[in-house]
Amino acid sequence: MSRRRADRRGFLRGLGAAAAAWPLLRIGSAQAAAAPGEIYQRIWDADQAGRGVRALMAGARGDPDEGFVIVDEPAAGDAAHRLFAEVRIPARKRLTYDLCRQLFDNYRLDQTKAEDTTPEEARELLALLEAVGTSLPMQTAREHLGRERAAPFLDDEWHEVVFNVWFRAFDDGRNRDLSGFEHVVVGEQRAGRVNGYHFWYKYYLDDWPIYQGSDDIDFNGLRYDRPGGAGRLALLGRQLPEVVTLAFRWHAQDFDAGVKRTLYKPVGGFFVGCSVEGLLALGLVRFFAHGRVETVINGGRYQIDLHRSPDGRSLRSCFPRLLGRA
């Protein structure tokens, strides 16, 4: 990385042309709560028509031209087990997967340390923002939220909403320069545990020797039903490849120290098969809904959990909980 660095907080303000000071989009809580839950299915379908890939159970055959991910959820934990037995992403869908991957080493593993940004990292972030901004799932989210506030978004206004919710830096106690993107997509360290890490594609890259050239994931079993993985929801979850709830160890690369740190996730999970823009679009719609949110995606019924930044202006975390069948 270049030694020419800038403070991340100041840099990100510039990216959004005052994103750090831009007021939170106001959508009435009653109006947002009444939003039809089917918007999440519509975003999912739009993403599958775009760069998303189909999640399939083990033993199924996928179409390489459309892309797919084979999800193999065993009844018992095995550190060497590959949760995603096969992943095919056709060339025409690869753009945002590759752009997203370039951002993974731009964040410090230790949350207590302030972030900084090189010009190269700035270009990487801008490239991803440009690529996802006009994607099908983001267009679906934009139109939905525009209807909710009774006014369509201008392009610059929408770009600031996306930035403010997902990429704006904020502090939380001793933790510095956090963002929803880092927490949800990349994953963080919290003492000896994994914090966040809710993007299936990141797990796939870390589990296979693709990203760091080594197997950096130890699968520790399913966790649909706490504390074990053999209950009713686990049986159902194994039939719904679009979601995984699990425990695992992540041998995370600390780029500052040049070492790997073994972190544990006792219960975590993610949707499977969505592109990064699909994940961001789902989170955007959930961010502006208030109260408990349940929805149905491909026959599975989910609660979409959300946590906001301390000032309420950015997303801190977002992830699905399987509740049952529709």
N, C-alpha and C positions, 0 to 999 in steps of 0.2 A: 504494500500500500504506500502511496505517496506520503511524504512528510508535510506537504502543504495541506493543512487541515483547518477547518473552520468549526466554531462551536455549532453543534447540530441544532440547538434551539433557534439561534439567530438565522441559520441557513434555512430552516424549514419555514420560518416566518416569511422569508423572501419568496420561497416556492409558491406559497399560497397568496402572495400579494396582500398580506395581513391576515393569513389564516389563523394565526395564534390569537388574534384579537377579534376575529369575525364572530358575530353573535350566533348562538346555536339556532338552527332552523326551528321555528315554532310550529308544531302541529298539535292541535288540541288533544289532550289525553283521551277524552271520550271518543273523539273521532278516530284516533289511531287505534284504540282498543276495539272499535267496531269494524276495523278493516277486515275484509274477508280473508280467512286463513288460506284460501286457495292461491293467494299471491305467491306463496313459497313454492307451490307446485308449478306455477307459471314461470317463475324464475328458473326452477330446476329444468323444466322443459326447454326454455330458451337457451340455457347453458348447454344442454345436450345437443341442441341444434347448432351450437357454436363450437366451443373448444372442450366442452365436457366429454367424458368417455363413460361408457356404460359399465356399471358394476355388476358382476356375475358371480354366482356361487361356484365353488370348486366343482369341476367336472363338466361345466357348461362350455360351449364353444362360442367365441366372439368373432366379430367381423373386424379384421385388421384395418380395413379401409375406413371404418367409422371410429375405431379405437375401443379399447375395453380394459378393465382391470379384473382379474380373477381373485376373489376374496376367499381365503381358506382359513376358516375359524375352527380350530380344533377344540375338543372337549376339555383337554388338559393343557397346562402350560409347558412349554419347551423353549428354552432360551434360544435355540438355534432355528426355531420355526420361522419360515417366511410367511407372514400374514398375507402379503400380496404375491401370489405364486407367479403371476405373469401380468405385465403391463404393456399395452401397445398404444402408443399415441402417434397417429399418422402425422406426416410432415406438415400438412395444412393446419393442424391444430397445435403445433409445438410452440408457437411464438411466445405466449405468456408463461408457459411452463419454464422456458429457458430464461426469459427476462426475470421471472420471480426467483429462480435459482441463483442468479447473479447477485441478488441482494442478501443472501443468507450470511455472508461473511462481513456485512456492513454493520453488524450489531454486536455489542459487547455482551458476553454471556452473563457477567456479573451485573445485576440490576442496580447496585449501589454506585456504579461508576458512570459519570456523565459520558454521553456519546459525542463524537465529533465526525465530521464528514469531509471526505476528499472531493475534489472536482469530479473524479471518475465515479465515485459513489453517487454524486448528485445526478450525473448523466444517466446512471443506471435506474435511479428512482423515477426520473422524468420519463424515461423510455417505457417503464411499466405503466405509469399513470396514463400516458398517451394511448398505449395499446388497450388497456382495459376500459377506458372512458367511453368508447363508442361500441363496446361489445354488446351482444344480444341480451345477456342477463342484466347488464347495467342499464340498458335502455328500458327494459321492463321495469326495473326498480325506479328509474327516473320518472317514467310516466305514472306509475302508481303513486309515488310520493307527491308528484305535481297535482294529481287529482285530489289527494288528501288535503293539501293546503289550498286548493282551489286556484292555483296559478302555476303554469308550467315554468320549468327552470330554464333560464338562459344558460348558454354553454359555460361561461365563466363562473356563474353562480353554482352550477352543478359540480364543476371541478373542485370548487372550494368546499362544497359539502363532502365530497368523497375524501378529500385531503384531511379536512377537519376531523371527520369521524375516525378514519383509519390510520392516518400518518402523523397527525399533530403530536409533538412531544409534550409530555406533562410529567410532573413529579407526584410521587405518592409516598409521603414520609421520607425515609432515607433512600428510597429508590428514585433514580434520576432518569430523566429523558426517556420515559416509557412511551410506547405506542401500541395501539390495538394490533397493527400489522406484525410488529415484532412478537407480541405475546401469542397471538393466534396462529400465525403462519410459520414463524421461525422457531419459537420456543425460548424459554428463559430458565435461568437458574434461580432457585430460591433455597438457600442453604444446600442441603443434600438432595433436593427434590426438583423434578421438572415442573416448571410453571407454564401453563398454557399448552402450546403444541397441539393444535387442532386442525392441521392440514394433512390429509392422507398422503399427498404427493411428497411432502417433506419426510414423512415416516418411511415411505417407499425408498427414497434416495438414501436415507440413513441406514435402512435395514439391509439393502443390497450394497455391495462395494462399488457404488456409483459416484456419490458426492465426494467423500473423503478417501475413497479407495479401500475402505475397510467396512466390516459389518459392525455398525455402531449401535445396534438395537438388540436387546435381549427380550424376547416375548415372554411375559409372565402370566398369561392366561386371560380369560374373559372376565369382565366385571359388570355385566348388565345387572346382576343381582348381587348386591353387597351382602356379605364380604366375599362370597365364592362366585363361581362362574357356571353353575349347573342348575340354576333355577328356571322358572317359567320364562322370564325375559331372555335368558341366555339361549334357550331353545328357539325362541322366536327370532332373536337377533341373528342367529346363524342362518335363518331363512330369508333375511332381509339384507342383502349385500350392500345396500346403500348406506349402512351405518355400522360402526364398530365401537364397542365400549370395552376397554381392556386395561391391563396393568403392564408396564414395561420399564426396562432400564435403558437409559440413553447415555452412551459414552460420548459426551458432547465436547466438541473442540472449543477450547478457550484460545482464541486467536491472539489475545494480548500476551498471555503467558506461554503460549506455544505448547500446551499440554492438553490432554483430554481429562475430563472430569465425569465420573460415573454418577448419574442422577437417577432417582427413582420416581415413577409416576404410579401411585397406588390405584387410582381410578381416573381414567381419561377417555377421550374418544373424539370421533369426527365423522362427518359425512364422507362418503367414498364415491369418487367419480366426478366430482365437481371440479372445474378449473378454478384458478385463483380469482378470476373475475366473478365466477358464480358464487364463490364463498364470500367475496366482498359485497356482492349485491344482496345476498341473503342477510348479511349482517347489517347493512344499511337500513333495510326495511324493518328489521327487528329493533334497531336502535331507536327508531322514532315511534315504536309502539310502546305502550305503557301497561304495566300489570303483567299478569301471566299470559303467555302466548302458547297456544297449541295449534298444530297444523298436521296435515297428512301429506306425505310425499311417497308416491309409488306404493301405496298400501300400508305403509307404516305410520303410526300416530306418534308424534313427537312433541315434547315441550322444548322450546327454544330458549335456553337460559341466556341472560345478558347481564353484564356488569359494566358500569360506566366509570369514567375517570372521576377523581374526587370533585372536580368542578362541574361534572355532568355534561361536558361539551365534547367528549370523545369516547370511543368505545374502548373498554379495557379487556373484555373477554366475551366470547359468544360461542356456544356449543350446543349440540342436541342431546336430549335424553329420550331414549325409547320408552314409550308408555304402553304400547300394545299395537294391535292391528286396527285399521280403520273400521 
